[in-house]
Amino acid sequence: MMRHRERYLPDYLVRVLEGERIMPEPGRPTYFEIHGVPYRGELVESEGRRRVRVYPERG
């Protein structure tokens, strides 16, 4: 079984989530697909920066 590690979305994809109104909120992940692969996104705020950590979901 292949394990995927957590990753952070690049800024341009974060802007896409914001534009689609599916940006995660603290404690409220969102679910979306990238190239047909399902992901769960969680908002991480640290040092004044907002980032989205993504985890592959099992389809």
N, C-alpha and C positions, 0 to 999 in steps of 0.2 A: 504494500500500500504506500502510495506516495504522500508525504506530508508537505503541506504548504505552510510557509511561514507568514506571519502577519506583515502587512505592507501599509504604507501611507500613500494615499492618492496624490498625484501631482496637482499643483494649484489649478491648472486649466480644467481638470476633471471635477475639482471641488466647485468651481464656478458653474459647471454643467449641473451638478446636483442642486445648487442654489437656484439656477434658472428653471429647473424642472420642479422646484419646490419639494424636493425629497432630501434636503440636507438633514442629517441627524441632529438631534438635540441632546444635551446632557442627560444620560440615563434612558434615552429613547433611540435605539438604533433604527436604521432604515435598511431596506433590502432592495437590491437592484441587480441588473445583469450587465456585464461588460463582455462583448463578443460572445454572447450566449452562455457565459459562465455566471451562475448566481453568487452574489457576495452579500455579506452583512457589513454595514458601515457604522462605525461608532465615532462620535466626536471626542477629540482629545484637546483640551485647552491647557497650555503651559507657557509660561513666560510671555503672556500676551499674544500668543499665536494660536490660531485654531487650525487643527489638522484633522483629517478623516483617516482613521485606521480601518483597513478592510481585511475581512477574513473570508476565504472561499466557503461556500455553503454546499452541503451535499444536495445534489439535484434529485 
